[in-house]
Amino acid sequence: MGQEIESSDFSNAELARFKQQLTEETRLLESYFDQSLFSKQGYKAGFELEAWLLDSSNHAAPDNDAFLASLNDKNVVPELATFNFEVNGDATILTDNALERMYQDLLKTWRHCAAAASSRDEKILMVGILPHLRESDLNMDNMSSLSRYKALNHQILKMRGFKPLHLHINGKDEMDTLKNDVMLEAATTSFQIHFQIPMEESVNVFNATLLASAPMVAISANSPYLFGKDLWDETRIPLFEQSVEIGAPGKRRVSFGYGYLQDSLMECFAENLVQYPALLPLVNDAPAEKLAHLKFHNGTIWRWNRPLIDFDKNNKAHLRIEHRVVPAGPTIRDSFANAAFYYGLSHGLTLRHEKVSDCIAFDVAKNNFYECARFGLNASVIWTGGRELKVGDLIINELITLATQGLEDLGIDESSIKHWLGIIQGRAENRQNGAIWQRAWVAKHGHDMQAMVNRYYELQQTEQPVHEWTLE
C-alpha cells in the first residue's frame, strides 16, 4: 500500500487486466517456492512504527504534510490520516546486539521527529489509540492527501454497496456507531515487527507466530479507550477488523486467518488470488519478475500476521512475516522489548516443536488471541497439553524461558537478552502494561482523558518502561 496511484475508480477492463497480471505473478511465485529461489541470508529484523501528531493541547493535529516536509526523512512517511505518520526501520541481521542498534536508530529518528514537531508547536506520541480522540476527528477532511487512500475508501464502500460501516464493540462499555468512510482505521496505530526467515523454516515460524500472537497482544496491550469509552485491553483489534470490512464476496480483509500453513507460505498468496477480490486493481508495466501486482494486492489484505515477499539489494527474493498485533508505545524501550519477546518466542517454539501446528488446534489459538486482545494479562488461554492458564502466569513461568532459548539460538548477546526480556518479565510480574496503567490512572484520578494523555506523554518522554510508571 506504499505505492501512489492516480485514480480512485477502475474499469472492468482494468480489473480484468490486473487479475491476469496477478494470476501470472502468483504462478511465477509458486515456481520460486518449487525451486527454492529465496535468499539464504538467514534471520533479519525490521519494524514500522505508526504514531500520532498532536497540537499544543495534545489533541490530534491534522498537519502531517507540513510536518513531513519540514522533517525531510525518507524513512518517515504519511499514514491514512493527516494526524498520523509512520517510521520505517532498516532491516538488520538478527544477531549479537542487533536490538540495541535498532533501538538507538529509532530513538535518534524519534527525537528528530519530536524536534520537527516542536518547531511547529506540535508533539508526537506513541499509543495504540489516542484515548481522547474525538469521533469528529475521523472525517474525510483529515484523510491524507495521497490518492491511494481516497481510492481505498471509495473501493471499500463500493464493494459494500455504499452501506455505512458498522462499528460494534462490547467491552467494559459498549461502542455502537455507523461510519460512512474508512477513517476509523486511522484511530489504530501499531508497532509492526518484521521477521525475515529462511524458506525452509517459514511454515513452522509462521505457525509459531500465530501461536505467539495471544501472549504477544496480552503483554503489549495499550488501547483500552476509544472516544473515551472503556472497551477491550487492545481495542485496536476489533476496531481495525470492522473499519475496512467489505462483506461478501471473499474472506475478511482483516483477520487472524483461517488455518495453519501446511507446506509453504505460498498457500497465503494462492488464497489471496482466489479468495480476495482486488481492492485497488492498479495495473503497471513492471516485469512479472518484480511481482508488483502480487505485492500490491497483498498490501490490501491485513492479516494480523501477514506474509511478505520482497527483494534485497541483489534482487534476490526473500520471505518476511509482518507481526501486526502489537500496538504503538508506551515507549520505544517497551517496543523493542516486545520485538525481542516476539523473535525469541516464535523461534523458541520452532526449536521446541518440530511441527508447531500439532501443539494447539488452530481454532484454540485463534480464540486465545481474541481472549487476550479483550482481557489482556487477565485473560485465560488454552496452552499445550490442553492446559488452561492465566496468560500472565504462562508468560512468567514458561514463555520467557522459551523466548530466551530462541534468542540464544539466534545469536543474540546474553546481556541483550536479559535486558529486553527483563522488561517483559517486569511487565508480567507487575501486571502493568499500557492498557492497565491507563485504566488505573483513570480509576485514581477520574475520567479525564485529556489529563491522562498529558501524564502519559510526560512519562513517555522518560523512556522508563511502562511497568515502572507510577499513578502520580
N, C-alpha and C positions, 0 to 999 in steps of 0.2 A: 504493500500500500504506500510505499515511499515514492512511487512514480507519479509525476504530474500528468494530467490529461487535459484535453481541450473541450470535451463535450459532456453534458450531463444526461444525454439521451442517446440511444443507439438503435440502429435499424435492424430489421430481421436479417439482412444480408451481413451486417457486421457481426451479429450474434452467431450466424452460421459459420462465418469465416473464423471467428475466434474459437468456436468449438472444434473446427477442423484442425487449427493450429495446436490447440490444447491436446487433442487426441494424438496428433503426431508426436508431440513432445513427451506425452505420457508413455507412449510406446518406446521412444528413444530412451527415456529414463529407465524403463524396465530392462533395456539392454545393458545399461550401466550396472544395474544390480546383478544381472546374469553373468557379466564378465568381471565383476569386482573392480570397477574402474575408478573407485573413490580414493581420496587422499589417504596416505598412510602416516600422516603426521602425528596421529595419536590424539590425546585428550587436550582440548583447549577450552578456555573460559572466556566469557564475554557478558555484556549486560546492556540493558536500556533502562534508564530511569525517567519516568514521567513525573512532572512536578507542576506546581501552581505558581502563578504570578499574582501577587497581592498589591493592593493600594496601601496608602499610609494608614488606613484604619483596619487593615488585614482582611478586607473583602476582596473577592475575585476581581482582578484588574484586566479587562479585555484589551491588552496592549502588546501582544506578542510580536507583531510585525516590527514595531519600533524598537522593542527590547532586543530582538534578534539582530536587527540591523546594527544597533549600537554594539552588540556583543561580537558579531562577525566571527563566528566559530563554526566550522563545517560539521562538527560533531554535535551541535546543539540545533535542533530543528523544531518546526511548529508541530502542534498536535491539532486535534479536531476543533477545539475551542480556542478563542483568542486569549484566554487566561491560562492556557496550558502550554508547556513546551517539553521537549524530550532531549535527554543527554545520552549519547551513544558511546560505549566504551570499545576500545580496540581489542581484538582477540589476543589472548595471551596463553602460551603453553602452560598447562596447569601442573606446576611442579615447584619445588623449593619455596620461595617467598612470593609466589605469584599474587596471592590475595592481598598482601601488604602493598605491592606495587600498584595493583588495580585500585586499592583503597586510596592511596596517595594521589593517583592520577585523577580520580573522581573528585576528591576533596579539593584539589587545585582548580579543576574546572568549575566546581560548585561555587568556590569563592570568587572566581572570575564572574560567574553569573550573578552572584549577590552584589558584587561591585557595580556591574552594569545596571542592575535593577535599582540600586541605591541612587545612582546618578539621575534616575528618573523619579525619585521619591517613591520607589516601589520596593517590594520584598519578594523573596522566593521561599517556598515551603514544600516539604515532602510529607504527604499524608494521603492515605488511601482515598478518602472522601473528605472534602472540606466540610467540617461539622456544621458551620453556619451558612453554607451555600444556600442561596435563595432559589426557589423554583423559577423565579423570573430571570435569573442569570442565564438559564438554559434556553436561550432564544436564538433564532436564526441570525440575528444581527451579530451575535457573538460567535458565529462559526468562522473558523479561519478562512482566509481568502482563497486558498488553493482550490482549484476546480474539482479535484478528486473527492473532496469532502461533500461538496454540493451534489456531485454525481452520485455518490454513495447514498446520500439522503434520498435523492429522487428515486433511485432504483429500488431501494428497500421499500419505500412507500408504494411504488408502482407494483411490486410483487405482492404487496398486501391489499391491492385494490384500493389504495389510498385510505384504508381504515386506520384510525389512530392506534398507536402502540399503547398497550395496557400494562401499566406497572402495578403489580400487587405483591407486597412482601409482608408476611406475618412474622413479627419478631416480638420484642417486649412491647412495642407499639405496632400499629398497622399502617402501612402505606398503600393507598389505592388512588391512582390518578391516571389520566389519559394524556398522551403527548402526540402532537401531530408532526414530529420530526425526530431525528435520532440523537438529539443533543443530550439526552440522558446519559449516553455513553461518556460524555465529557466530564461527568461527575466522578469517574473512576480512574485513578492513576495507580500505576504499579511499578515494581522493580522486577523487570523481566530478566531471568537468569538464563544465559545461553551455555550449552554444553556440547562442544564438538566431539564426536565419538567415532571410533573405527567401525566400519561397516559390519565386521564380524561380531561386534558386541552390541550393535544398535538395538536389536529386538529386546534383549534382556534388559538393557539400560532404559529403554523406553517404557517397558512394563514395570520396571522398578520405580521409574518416575511417577507412574500412575499410582503405585502403592504408597510412595512417599508423599503424595500430594495432601493427604489428610493431616499427618503431623506437621507438614510444612505450613499449611494455612492456619492451623491451630496456634503454632508458636509465633507466627508473624502477624496475626490479625491486628488490623489498625483502622477499621472502618465501621464503627458501630452506629454512627449517626448519619442520616440523610434528611436534609431540610429540618434539622433539629429533632427528628424523631429517632428513637432508640429502636434499632431493628436487629440485624444479625451482628455477631462479632466481626465478620467480614462481609458486610452488606454489598461490597463490590461484586461479589459472585452472582447473586440473583439479579442485581441491578444491570450488570453488563449483559447477562443472558437475555433479559427481557427488552433491553434497549435497542437491539437490532434484530428482533425476531420477525422473520418474514412469513412464518407459517408454511403451509404446503405450497409448492412441491419441495421435496428434498428433506434432508435432515436439518436439525437446528444448527445455525451458523456458529453459535457459542455453546460449547458442551464439554462435558468430561470425556466424551467418546462413547463408543458402543461395544467395546470389547477389547481384549488384549490382542497384540500383534502375534501372529503365528510364525511367519517365516522371514519377513523383512519390512522395513519402513515403506516399501513400495505399496503395501496394502493401503496406506493412508492416501497416497496420491491416486491410486486406482479408484478409491472411494470418492475422492474429490471430483473425478471426471464423471462418475456415474450418478452420484447422489446429490451433488450441489450445482444447481443452475448458476451460470455466470452472473455475478452482480454487476461487474464492470467489464464488458466484453471489448476491451481496448486492443485493437489489432495493431501490431507494429511489424517492421521489416527485419527484425533481428533474426539471425540464422537459428534453426531449430536447436542447434547445439548449445545455445545460450539459455534455453528453457525459459524464455522470458514470459510467455503466456502462462506456463505452468506455475512459475513462482508468483506471478501477479494474482492468479486465481487463488493460490494457497493463502495469500495475504488477506483474502476476504473470507476466510474460514478460521474462526478464532477458537480452536480447541484450547482448553486450559493447558494442555501440553501439546505444543504444535511442532511437528517435524519440519525442518527447513533443508532446502538444497541450495548451496551457493558455490562459488568458485574462488579459489585462492589466487594469489598474485601470479602463479604459474598456470592459471586457467585450469586447474585440477578441481574437479567437483569434490565437495565434502558434505557430510551429514551433520546436522545440528539438531538438538532439542531446545525449544524455547519454552522454558518453565514459567508460566504466566500467573501462577496462583498467588504470588507474594505481593502485597501492597507496597506502595512507596512509604518510606520512613520507618520508624520515627527519626532515625539519624542515619548518616552514611555508615557509621560503625555497625549499627544494627543490620543494615542492608547486607554488608559483607559477611556478617555472622550468619545471616540467612543463607547466603550463597555457599559458604563453607559447609553448612549443615546439609544443604541440598546435594552438593557434589559428593560429599563423604557418604551420605546415606544412600543415594541412588547407586553409587559404585559399590558400597559395602553390601548392599542387598544382592548384587550380582556375584560378589565373592562368596557370600553365604549360601546362595541358592543357585544351582545350575540352571534351573528354569523357574524364574520368579513367578510366572503366571500360575504355577501349581500351588503357590503358598496360600493365596486367598482368592476366592471366586471374584470375578470382575464386579458383579453386582454388589458384593460386600465392600470392595474397595471404593466403588462409586458412592455407596451410602455413607461410608466412613468420611469421604471428602465433604459431602454436604452437611453431615452432622458437625464436623469440625469447623466448617465455614459459619454455621449458625451459632454454635456454642463455644467455639474457641478452645481454650485449655480446660474447660469444664466438660467437654464432650467425652462420651464413651465410644470406643471403637471395638470392632471385632478384629483381632490380630491373628497371627499364625497359630495353628493348633486350635482354632475356634475359641480362643480366649477373649473374654470381654474385659476391657481395661479402660481406665481413665487415661486419656491421651497424654496428659501431663506426666503421669507416672510412667507410662510407656517410654516417653522421651528420656526421662531421667534414668530409668533402670535398664533400658536396652538400647535405645536408638543412638544415644550419644556415643556409646561404646562402638556400635556398628559404624557410625559416621567416622569415628577416629580411625578404625581399621581401614575404611575406604580411603581416607585422605593419606594415611601412611602408605598404602599401596600405590597411590598416585605420585608419591614422592614429595609431598608437602612437608616442610620443616616441622619438627616436633614442637618448637616454640610457637609457631604459627597456628598449629592445630590446637594447642592449649589455649591460646589467646581467643581465637574465634569461637571454638566450641565452648569455652568458658562462659562466653556471653549467652549462648543458648542455654547452658546449664543454669546460669543465674536467673534467666528469664523464666525457665520452667520451675525452678525451686521457689522463686519469689512469687510465682503465679502472677506475673505482671508483664504483659505485652502492651502495645499501644492501645488496643481496644479496652483492656481492663483499666489502664491508667485514665483514659478519657472518662469512663463511667465513674470511676472512683472520685475523680476531681469534681464531676457534676454532683455526685452524692454528697460531697462535703461542702461545696460552695454554691450549689443551686444550679438551676437550668439556665445558665448564662453562657451560650455557645461562644459569643464574642470574647468574653473574659477567658474562657477555657482555651480558645485558639491563641489568644495573646500569650498565655502562660506556656502553652505547647511550643509556640515559636521561640520563646526565650530559652526553654530547655533544649530545644533542637540546636541552638547555636553553640551549646557547650560541648556537643559530641559525646556527652555522657550517655551510655546505653540506657534504654528505657526502663530496664528492670531496677535501675538505681534512682529513677526520678521520684521526687517527693510530691506531696499534695499541697505544699505551701503556696 
